């Protein structure tokens, strides 16, 4: 029997780290504080931008907007797949590229909702019916059943009965347009006429969106929500923040588009693009939200996930552990996850793997497996996110708080300028940040004080200490702002009170 079954789960609760792959996400979704703001009022739709690190919950939030759509009577159109033709580069992407993609998805979503009552379209005035026929020929004329299924995969808010309708009606290689013309009694447009009329479409993309939006409202929707996600996951963007922003810049900077009547454009974006986005940002017109999780929020998320996968039998990670554990494993896991829901899942999966390696027949998780799983996760974070020499140097430093002088004189034995360059590189990588200044007898002026800000790297620095002792020596929550400080207060020079790495207030 697999370990997860021994522990009381009906399925592995940590097998998936991608929200798009989790069919029952709604059962354990925990809304962030601004969820209602992003959702907004479908009767008065508005644009918004959500910025978050990878694994921060952007896609889960988008998924819940799809899940809520039917209840709130808006039509969700997800746009999270960006395909490029041969030789096409980021610099070639313009507003027309995006609008054609959005229109084709909106058209499929609208036609899908007519499957219950094709007469809604058949009874439209002849001018409207010809215009829709033109849209179908122009946007779906070369789409086969296979291509349609790819579009439907993006339209995740589409009820299952409409997906089934398309699967039953259109064969894998069959042309979609033949079915549409027949099912909705649309006029067939010959190629010469189509080419002539398509020229006018190129100049009227925004009008086409507005027109389709009016059609959607005519069948009961209050508005259309366009959900833009994953622009950083294409072959042309990857880990390049500048390229990622350039991809969606034509959309996000067009305030006329974002203010289209009856539309709400919702962007779910990697936070590393923020410095580029600021040049075009208009927070007075487009609401912005920073998605960041507190440890307490992650603990709630973990609890809901455990309850869902165990039919309520398991409510916390502690429930899975041997009795007498000297620290709270839920809090420890969420502390090490560094504000990321995905990292919570990754850590727990590593703990399960470590426990299975030790004893797959066990009905409880041992503290050694927690320590081993956390260390495996930390090692992977270091490999995935930071240059090897940065980690090697910080392990040589052997502490999470330091001054430039300490590194120059006591660790690397080099000039202070060389150390400054190291710290600049560490800071740019998100490894280290300055947390105020300290006074020491050897210097007439206060010295900048630096802090290793990624809990995973702090753990690697002290990898020779058991997790229990590591947490006992370094974990100090701030009573003022709630930030979890992971640093030994003994590293503060004499006469300098320990302060919070976030708000700067004294910890004691």
Number of C-alpha atoms within 10 A of each C-alpha: 7 13 21 21 14 15 21 19 20 13 13 18 18 19 13 14 16 13 19 14 10 13 8 11 17 14 12 17 19 20 14 15 13 13 15 10 13 23 22 15 15 20 14 12 21 24 25 23 20 21 21 22 17 18 19 21 25 21 21 21 22 25 21 18 22 21 18 15 19 15 7 16 16 26 27 27 27 28 21 18 16 17 11 14 6 6 6 11 13 15 9 10 16 15 17 16 14 17 19 18 17 19 20 19 24 25 22 20 23 20 19 20 17 17 17 12 11 15 13 13 20 15 11 11 9 12 9 15 18 16 15 20 21 22 20 24 24 19 19 20 14 12 18 18 19 17 16 20 17 11 20 20 13 16 22 18 22 24 14 9 13 18 17 10 13 18 15 9 14 20 13 14 11 15 19 24 23 15 15 19 15 11 15 20 15 22 17 16 16 9 10 8 10 15 12 10 14 15 10 10 15 13 11 12 18 18 12 18 24 18 15 19 25 17 17 24 18 11 13 11 21 22 24 27 26 21 24 22 22 18 25 25 16 16 11 18 18 12 14 14 19 16 20 24 23 21 25 22 17 17 21 24 16 12 13 10 20 20 16 18 17 22 25 27 22 25 25 23 25 24 17 19 20 16 13 16 18 10 9 12 17 14 12 7 13 17 16 18 17 13 21 18 21 17 24 15 18 25 23 19 19 26 18 19 23 24 18 22 22 19 12 14 14 20 19 19 18 18 16 17 18 12 12 8 12 10 15 12 20 21 16 18 24 27 25 23 26 22 21 24 24 20 22 25 23 22 23 24 21 21 26 23 19 22 24 17 12 14 15 18 16 15 17 19 25 20 22 15 21 24 18 18 22 26 21 19 22 23 17 12 15 17 12 10 11 15 12 11 9 17 19 12 14 19 18 13 17 14 16 24 24 21 18 20 20 15 21 17 13 11 13 15 13 13 13 16 11 14 20 16 11 16 21 14 14 19 17 11 13 14 23 20 19 17 19 15 14 21 17 15 9 7 10 8 11 12 16 15 18 21 22 25 22 20 20 23 23 25 23 20 21 15 16 9 13 14 21 16 11 18 18 13 14 17 16 19 14 20 13 12 12 15 17 20 21 27 25 18 18 11 13 18 14 11 9 14 13 19 18 24 23 13 13 14 15 14 16 10
